[in-house]
Amino acid sequence: MQAILIEDEAALRLATSQTLELGGFSVQACASAEEAQALLRADYPGVIVTDVRLPGRSGLELLAQAAAMDAELPVIVVTGHGDVEMAVAAMRSSAYDFIEKPFAAERLLDAVKRAQERRRLVLENRQLRTARAQHPDVPDLVGRSAAIEQLKVLIRNIAPAGVDVLINGQTGTGKEVAARLLHAASGRKGNFVAINCGALPESVFESEIFGHEAGAFTGAQKRRIGKLEYAQGGTVFLDEIESMPMALQVKLLRVLQERRVERLGANETVALDCTVVAATKLDLLQLSAQGQFREDLYYRLSVVSIALPRLRDRRDDIPLLLAHFAAEAAARYQRPLPAWSAQQMAQWQAADWPGNVRELRNFAERLVLGIAATAAVAVPAPAAEGGALSLPQQVDHHERELIVQALSAVDGNVALAADNLMVPRKTLYDKLKKYQIAAGRK
């Protein structure tokens, strides 16, 4: 974490630098705006903290220069007591925040850490947009967690081999994204054909997948190639493979073994050259034990098996994913990127997200549209040793959740949160200590 500090008073400059360094920041301290000018650049990864009243150029002039260089470069302006007009002018000039002297060290650190997190997300999102612009047709699994990095390595290693793959993961974990990435990394020039087995009526399933000849059935006036043939030289993605009718599972097994497909009503087979990627949210071996899925088809499909992690198993990726989805939504709806506090992000990272990445994407869209700015995502209740929670445990859990929501709604301002909750400030501080909730502004 980096920060540029501009303060002309030597004693205050030293004290503020030490405060930031104790908070984990690498600080470059300057006595004037002219001295800081040499440090400014559009890709600066940190935060600028500047006094308004400086010798020579003012902090507001420096703010304007930074905004012209990069409108999303966070600048925190420090104003003297009574400089309300300057504070208003600073916020109108796109300052990230302003702090009035004298200020508490915690207040400064809270603002700078929030600005640093915002800067990190902005720069990471720019990198993602650049990568997508260079390779617009290649999908990506957004994230840097160990689980996602291992998954990317696995996909890169197996994709060129053209082996059949079985992807297992809960709803919303990105099974089709993984399948498209496999196709893109394979180098195959044919089509990527996605088939949702759960959405096809059984009456048309065989014709859609395997194709048919003219006259094969009533209404079949001409030959039609199936999805498998349409994927020649490419990849066919069979989503919700567990929904495929048992009778057709036998035919698919034969296709996979012989790499030849027979259209409905035909007497000859056609050579098939495509990679088959199947996906399921269920345990196919368990289904086969119950007689609901062919065991031999399971083993034929799972030459390589890929398990996609749940979102709550990769919580460190949530900030990056949210920034990515918010940027996409902002571009689509032509809205500005929303801002959020570190406390809000901590709450979102602690949430359960049963709908996984898909649910997070929908949440990001609501944030951009302004209909979820203060909405709280439910945090799962802690599990009790004996199973069910006792009444006091449930009360504590819901009280903690209400306090977190109240703080998020006022950007961590404890005084405002206490007023909104209609409790004395001391009572709220006691609750924060009890539930180990990090306090924001005093």
C-alpha positions as CSV (number, residue, x, y, z in Angstrom):
1,M,0.0,0.0,0.0
2,Q,1.4,3.4,-1.0
3,A,0.6,7.0,-0.2
4,I,1.8,10.4,-1.2
5,L,1.5,12.9,1.7
6,I,1.7,16.7,1.1
7,E,1.9,18.8,4.3
8,D,4.0,22.0,4.7
9,E,4.1,21.8,8.5
10,A,7.1,19.7,9.4
11,A,5.9,18.4,12.7
12,L,2.4,17.4,11.4
13,R,4.0,15.9,8.2
14,L,6.2,13.7,10.4
15,A,3.3,12.7,12.7
16,T,1.0,11.9,9.8
17,S,3.7,9.9,8.0
18,Q,4.2,7.8,11.1
19,T,0.5,7.2,11.4
20,L,0.3,6.0,7.8
21,E,3.4,3.8,8.1
22,L,2.0,2.2,11.3
23,G,-1.1,1.4,9.2
24,G,1.0,-0.5,6.7
25,F,1.6,2.2,4.1
26,S,4.8,3.1,2.3
27,V,4.8,7.0,2.5
28,Q,6.4,9.6,0.3
29,A,6.2,12.8,2.2
30,C,6.4,16.2,0.5
31,A,6.4,19.8,1.8
32,S,4.7,21.3,-1.3
33,A,2.5,20.6,-4.3
34,E,5.5,21.2,-6.6
35,E,7.5,18.6,-4.9
36,A,4.7,16.0,-5.1
37,Q,4.1,16.8,-8.8
38,A,7.1,14.7,-9.8
39,L,5.6,11.7,-8.1
40,L,2.2,11.8,-9.8
41,R,1.5,9.4,-12.6
42,A,-1.7,8.0,-14.2
43,D,-1.0,4.5,-13.0
44,Y,0.0,5.4,-9.5
45,P,-1.3,2.5,-7.3
46,G,-1.8,4.4,-4.1
47,V,-3.6,7.3,-2.4
48,I,-2.8,11.0,-2.2
49,V,-3.3,12.9,1.0
50,T,-2.9,16.6,0.7
51,D,-3.4,19.7,2.9
52,V,-5.5,22.5,1.2
53,R,-3.4,25.4,2.3
54,L,0.1,25.0,0.9
55,P,2.9,27.4,0.0
56,G,2.8,28.1,-3.8
57,R,0.2,25.9,-5.4
58,S,-2.7,24.9,-3.2
59,G,-4.0,21.4,-2.5
60,L,-7.0,22.1,-4.7
61,E,-4.8,22.9,-7.7
62,L,-3.0,19.6,-7.0
63,L,-6.3,17.8,-6.9
64,A,-7.3,19.3,-10.3
65,Q,-3.9,18.1,-11.8
66,A,-4.5,14.6,-10.4
67,A,-8.0,14.5,-11.7
68,A,-6.8,15.6,-15.2
69,M,-4.2,12.8,-15.1
70,D,-6.6,10.1,-13.9
71,A,-10.2,10.9,-12.7
72,E,-10.2,7.8,-10.5
73,L,-6.9,8.6,-8.7
74,P,-8.1,8.9,-5.0
75,V,-7.2,12.2,-3.3
76,I,-8.0,12.9,0.3
77,V,-8.0,16.6,1.2
78,V,-7.1,17.8,4.7
79,T,-8.8,21.1,5.6
80,G,-8.3,23.4,8.6
81,H,-11.1,24.2,11.1
82,G,-13.7,26.4,9.5
83,D,-12.6,25.8,5.8
84,V,-16.1,24.5,4.9
85,E,-16.1,26.2,1.5
86,M,-12.8,24.7,0.6
87,A,-14.1,21.2,1.7
88,V,-17.1,21.7,-0.5
89,A,-15.0,22.8,-3.4
90,A,-12.7,19.8,-2.9
91,M,-15.6,17.3,-3.0
92,R,-17.0,19.1,-6.1
93,S,-13.5,18.7,-7.7
94,S,-13.7,14.9,-7.3
95,A,-11.8,14.5,-4.1
96,Y,-12.3,11.0,-2.6
97,D,-12.8,12.4,0.9
98,F,-11.9,15.3,3.1
99,I,-10.7,15.3,6.7
100,E,-10.9,18.3,9.0
101,K,-8.0,19.2,11.3
102,P,-7.5,18.2,14.0
103,F,-8.3,14.6,13.2
104,A,-8.0,11.3,15.0
105,A,-5.4,8.8,13.6
106,E,-8.2,6.2,13.2
107,R,-10.2,8.6,11.1
108,L,-7.3,9.2,8.7
109,L,-6.4,5.5,8.4
110,D,-10.0,4.5,7.8
111,A,-10.3,6.9,4.9
112,V,-6.9,6.1,3.4
113,K,-7.5,2.3,3.6
114,R,-10.9,2.7,1.9
115,A,-9.4,4.8,-0.8
116,Q,-6.5,2.3,-1.3
117,E,-9.0,-0.6,-1.7
118,R,-11.0,1.5,-4.2
119,R,-7.7,2.2,-6.1
120,R,-6.8,-1.4,-6.2
121,L,-10.1,-2.5,-7.6
122,V,-10.0,0.3,-10.3
123,L,-6.6,-0.8,-11.5
124,E,-7.4,-4.5,-11.4
125,N,-10.5,-3.8,-13.4
126,R,-8.6,-1.8,-16.0
127,Q,-6.2,-4.8,-16.4
128,L,-9.2,-7.1,-16.9
129,R,-10.8,-4.7,-19.5
130,T,-7.4,-4.5,-21.4
131,A,-7.1,-8.3,-21.4
132,R,-10.7,-8.7,-22.6
133,A,-10.1,-6.1,-25.4
134,Q,-7.0,-7.9,-26.6
135,H,-8.8,-11.3,-26.6
136,P,-12.6,-10.5,-26.8
137,D,-13.7,-14.0,-27.7
138,V,-11.7,-15.8,-25.0
139,P,-13.6,-16.0,-21.6
140,D,-11.8,-15.9,-18.3
141,L,-12.3,-17.3,-14.8
142,V,-12.0,-14.1,-12.8
143,G,-10.1,-14.5,-9.6
144,R,-6.7,-15.0,-8.0
145,S,-7.5,-17.4,-5.2
146,A,-5.5,-20.7,-5.0
147,A,-8.5,-22.7,-6.1
148,I,-9.0,-20.6,-9.3
149,E,-5.3,-20.5,-10.1
150,Q,-5.1,-24.3,-9.9
151,L,-8.2,-24.5,-12.1
152,K,-6.7,-22.3,-14.8
153,V,-3.5,-24.4,-14.8
154,L,-5.5,-27.6,-15.1
155,I,-7.6,-26.2,-18.0
156,R,-4.5,-25.0,-19.9
157,N,-2.9,-28.4,-19.5
158,I,-5.8,-30.6,-20.6
159,A,-7.4,-28.4,-23.3
160,P,-5.0,-29.1,-26.1
161,A,-5.3,-32.9,-25.6
162,G,-9.0,-32.8,-26.7
163,V,-10.1,-35.3,-24.0
164,D,-13.7,-35.5,-22.8
165,V,-14.2,-33.6,-19.6
166,L,-16.8,-33.7,-16.8
167,I,-17.4,-30.5,-14.9
168,N,-19.0,-30.6,-11.5
169,G,-20.2,-27.6,-9.6
170,Q,-23.1,-26.0,-7.9
171,T,-25.5,-23.7,-9.8
172,G,-23.9,-20.4,-10.6
173,T,-20.3,-21.5,-10.2
174,G,-19.4,-20.9,-13.8
175,K,-19.6,-24.3,-15.5
176,E,-20.2,-22.9,-19.0
177,V,-17.4,-20.3,-18.5
178,A,-15.0,-23.2,-17.7
179,A,-16.3,-25.1,-20.8
180,R,-15.8,-22.1,-23.1
181,L,-12.3,-21.6,-21.7
182,L,-11.5,-25.2,-22.4
183,H,-12.7,-24.7,-26.0
184,A,-10.7,-21.4,-26.4
185,A,-7.5,-23.0,-24.9
186,S,-7.8,-26.1,-27.1
187,G,-7.0,-24.2,-30.3
188,R,-9.9,-25.9,-32.1
189,K,-11.4,-23.8,-34.9
190,G,-14.9,-25.4,-35.0
191,N,-18.0,-24.2,-33.1
192,F,-18.6,-24.1,-29.4
193,V,-22.1,-25.6,-29.1
194,A,-23.9,-25.4,-25.8
195,I,-26.8,-27.7,-25.1
196,N,-28.9,-27.5,-21.9
197,C,-30.1,-31.1,-21.5
198,G,-32.6,-30.0,-18.8
199,A,-34.4,-27.6,-21.2
200,L,-35.0,-30.0,-24.1
201,P,-38.3,-31.9,-24.2
202,E,-37.7,-35.6,-24.4
203,S,-39.8,-35.8,-27.7
204,V,-37.2,-33.7,-29.6
205,F,-34.1,-34.6,-27.7
206,E,-32.8,-37.3,-30.0
207,S,-33.4,-35.1,-33.1
208,E,-31.7,-32.1,-31.6
209,I,-28.6,-33.9,-30.5
210,F,-28.1,-36.5,-33.2
211,G,-30.0,-35.0,-36.1
212,H,-32.4,-36.7,-38.5
213,E,-32.9,-37.6,-42.1
214,A,-35.8,-36.4,-44.3
215,G,-38.9,-38.5,-43.5
216,A,-37.5,-39.9,-40.3
217,F,-40.7,-38.9,-38.5
218,T,-43.9,-36.9,-39.2
219,G,-42.9,-33.3,-40.1
220,A,-39.2,-34.1,-40.9
221,Q,-39.3,-32.7,-44.4
222,K,-35.6,-32.4,-44.9
223,R,-32.3,-33.6,-43.4
224,R,-31.1,-31.8,-40.3
225,I,-27.7,-32.2,-38.7
226,G,-27.7,-32.4,-35.0
227,K,-25.8,-30.4,-32.4
228,L,-23.0,-33.0,-32.2
229,E,-22.3,-32.7,-36.0
230,Y,-22.6,-28.9,-35.8
231,A,-19.7,-29.0,-33.3
232,Q,-17.4,-30.7,-35.8
233,G,-13.9,-29.5,-35.2
234,G,-15.0,-27.8,-32.0
235,T,-16.5,-28.4,-28.7
236,V,-20.0,-29.6,-27.6
237,F,-21.1,-28.6,-24.1
238,L,-23.7,-30.8,-22.5
239,D,-25.0,-28.9,-19.5
240,E,-27.2,-30.7,-16.9
241,I,-26.2,-34.0,-18.3
242,E,-28.0,-35.7,-15.5
243,S,-31.3,-34.7,-17.3
244,M,-30.5,-36.7,-20.4
245,P,-33.1,-39.5,-20.9
246,M,-31.8,-43.0,-20.1
247,A,-32.5,-44.3,-23.6
248,L,-30.4,-41.6,-25.2
249,Q,-27.6,-42.1,-22.7
250,V,-26.9,-45.4,-24.4
251,K,-26.7,-43.8,-27.8
252,L,-24.4,-41.0,-26.5
253,L,-22.2,-43.6,-24.9
254,R,-21.8,-45.3,-28.3
255,V,-21.0,-42.0,-30.0
256,L,-18.3,-41.3,-27.4
257,Q,-16.8,-44.7,-27.8
258,E,-16.8,-44.9,-31.6
259,R,-16.6,-41.2,-32.4
260,R,-19.3,-41.6,-35.0
261,V,-22.9,-40.3,-35.0
262,E,-26.0,-41.8,-36.6
263,R,-28.8,-39.4,-37.5
264,L,-32.4,-40.5,-36.7
265,G,-33.7,-42.5,-39.7
266,A,-30.2,-42.9,-41.3
267,N,-28.5,-46.2,-42.3
268,E,-25.0,-44.8,-42.1
269,T,-22.9,-43.1,-39.5
270,V,-20.9,-39.9,-39.8
271,A,-17.3,-39.5,-38.3
272,L,-17.4,-37.1,-35.4
273,D,-14.4,-34.9,-34.5
274,C,-15.3,-32.8,-31.5
275,T,-14.5,-32.6,-27.8
276,V,-17.3,-33.3,-25.4
277,V,-17.6,-31.4,-22.2
278,A,-20.4,-32.4,-19.8
279,A,-21.5,-30.6,-16.7
280,T,-23.6,-31.4,-13.7
281,K,-24.5,-30.1,-10.3
282,L,-25.3,-33.5,-8.9
283,D,-23.2,-36.6,-7.9
284,L,-23.5,-38.8,-11.0
285,L,-22.1,-41.9,-9.2
286,Q,-24.8,-41.6,-6.6
287,L,-27.4,-41.2,-9.3
288,S,-26.0,-44.3,-11.1
289,A,-26.3,-46.3,-7.8
290,Q,-30.0,-45.2,-7.7
291,G,-30.5,-46.3,-11.3
292,Q,-31.0,-42.8,-12.6
293,F,-27.7,-42.4,-14.6
294,R,-25.6,-44.9,-16.5
295,E,-22.4,-45.7,-14.7
296,D,-20.6,-46.6,-17.9
297,L,-21.5,-43.2,-19.4
298,Y,-20.2,-41.5,-16.2
299,Y,-16.8,-43.2,-16.6
300,R,-16.7,-42.4,-20.3
301,L,-17.4,-38.8,-19.8
302,S,-15.1,-38.3,-16.9
303,V,-11.8,-38.9,-18.6
304,V,-10.9,-35.7,-16.8
305,S,-13.0,-34.3,-14.0
306,I,-13.0,-30.7,-12.9
307,A,-14.6,-29.5,-9.7
308,L,-15.6,-25.9,-9.5
309,P,-15.3,-24.2,-6.1
310,R,-18.3,-22.5,-4.5
311,L,-18.0,-18.7,-4.1
312,R,-17.9,-19.0,-0.3
313,D,-14.8,-21.3,-0.8
314,R,-13.0,-18.5,-2.6
315,R,-14.0,-15.4,-0.6
316,D,-10.8,-13.6,-1.5
317,D,-12.0,-13.4,-5.1
318,I,-15.2,-11.5,-4.2
319,P,-13.7,-7.9,-4.4
320,L,-12.2,-8.6,-7.8
321,L,-15.3,-10.3,-9.1
322,L,-17.6,-7.6,-7.8
323,A,-15.4,-4.9,-9.4
324,H,-15.4,-6.8,-12.7
325,F,-19.2,-7.3,-12.8
326,A,-19.9,-3.7,-11.7
327,A,-17.7,-2.4,-14.5
328,E,-19.5,-4.6,-17.1
329,A,-22.9,-3.4,-15.8
330,A,-21.8,0.3,-15.7
331,A,-20.7,0.1,-19.3
332,R,-23.9,-1.8,-20.3
333,Y,-26.3,0.6,-18.5
334,Q,-24.1,3.7,-19.0
335,R,-24.0,4.4,-15.3
336,P,-21.1,5.5,-13.1
337,L,-19.1,2.8,-11.2
338,P,-20.6,2.6,-7.6
339,A,-18.3,3.1,-4.6
340,W,-18.4,0.9,-1.5
341,S,-16.6,1.0,1.9
342,A,-14.2,-1.5,3.3
343,Q,-16.8,-2.4,5.9
344,Q,-19.4,-3.2,3.2
345,M,-16.9,-5.4,1.4
346,A,-16.1,-7.2,4.5
347,Q,-19.8,-7.9,5.0
348,W,-20.2,-9.2,1.4
349,Q,-17.1,-11.4,1.8
350,A,-18.6,-13.0,4.9
351,A,-22.0,-13.7,3.1
352,D,-23.1,-17.2,2.2
353,W,-23.9,-16.5,-1.6
354,P,-25.9,-19.7,-2.2
355,G,-26.3,-18.7,-5.8
356,N,-22.5,-18.4,-6.1
357,V,-20.9,-16.2,-8.9
358,R,-24.3,-15.8,-10.7
359,E,-25.8,-14.3,-7.5
360,L,-22.9,-11.9,-7.1
361,R,-23.2,-10.8,-10.7
362,N,-26.9,-9.9,-10.2
363,F,-26.0,-8.1,-7.0
364,A,-23.4,-6.0,-8.8
365,E,-26.0,-5.0,-11.4
366,R,-28.3,-3.9,-8.7
367,L,-25.5,-1.8,-7.1
368,V,-24.9,-0.1,-10.5
369,L,-28.6,0.6,-10.9
370,G,-28.7,2.1,-7.4
371,I,-31.2,-0.4,-6.0
372,A,-28.8,-2.3,-3.7
373,A,-26.5,0.5,-2.4
374,T,-27.5,-0.1,1.2
375,A,-28.8,-3.6,0.8
376,A,-27.3,-6.2,3.1
377,V,-26.4,-9.7,2.1
378,A,-27.4,-12.3,4.7
379,V,-24.4,-13.6,6.7
380,P,-24.8,-17.3,7.6
381,A,-25.5,-18.0,11.3
382,P,-22.6,-19.8,13.1
383,A,-23.1,-23.5,13.4
384,A,-23.7,-24.9,16.9
385,E,-21.9,-28.0,18.0
386,G,-25.2,-29.8,18.6
387,G,-26.7,-28.7,15.3
388,A,-29.5,-26.1,16.0
389,L,-28.7,-22.8,17.5
390,S,-30.0,-21.8,20.9
391,L,-32.3,-18.8,21.3
392,P,-29.5,-16.6,22.8
393,Q,-27.2,-17.6,19.9
394,Q,-29.8,-16.7,17.3
395,V,-30.5,-13.4,19.0
396,D,-26.8,-12.5,19.1
397,H,-26.4,-13.5,15.4
398,H,-29.3,-11.3,14.3
399,E,-28.2,-8.4,16.5
400,R,-24.7,-8.5,15.0
401,E,-26.2,-8.6,11.5
402,L,-28.4,-5.5,12.2
403,I,-25.3,-3.6,13.6
404,V,-23.3,-4.5,10.5
405,Q,-26.1,-3.3,8.2
406,A,-26.5,-0.1,10.2
407,L,-22.8,0.7,9.9
408,S,-22.7,-0.1,6.2
409,A,-25.6,2.2,5.5
410,V,-23.7,5.2,7.0
411,D,-20.2,4.2,5.7
412,G,-19.0,3.1,9.1
413,N,-19.9,6.3,11.0
414,V,-20.5,4.9,14.5
415,A,-22.3,8.1,15.8
416,L,-24.8,8.0,12.9
417,A,-25.3,4.3,13.3
418,A,-26.0,4.7,17.0
419,D,-28.6,7.4,16.2
420,N,-30.2,5.3,13.6
421,L,-30.3,2.3,15.9
422,M,-31.6,4.6,18.7
423,V,-29.0,3.4,21.2
424,P,-26.4,5.3,23.2
425,R,-23.0,5.5,21.5
426,K,-21.4,3.7,24.4
427,T,-23.8,0.8,24.1
428,L,-23.0,0.5,20.4
429,Y,-19.3,0.5,21.2
430,D,-19.8,-2.3,23.7
431,K,-21.7,-4.3,21.1
432,L,-18.9,-3.7,18.6
433,K,-16.4,-5.1,21.1
434,K,-18.7,-8.0,21.9
435,Y,-19.2,-9.1,18.3
436,Q,-15.7,-8.1,17.2
437,I,-16.9,-5.7,14.6
438,A,-14.3,-3.2,13.3
439,A,-15.4,0.4,14.1
440,G,-15.3,3.0,11.3
441,R,-15.5,6.7,11.8
442,K,-16.1,7.9,15.4
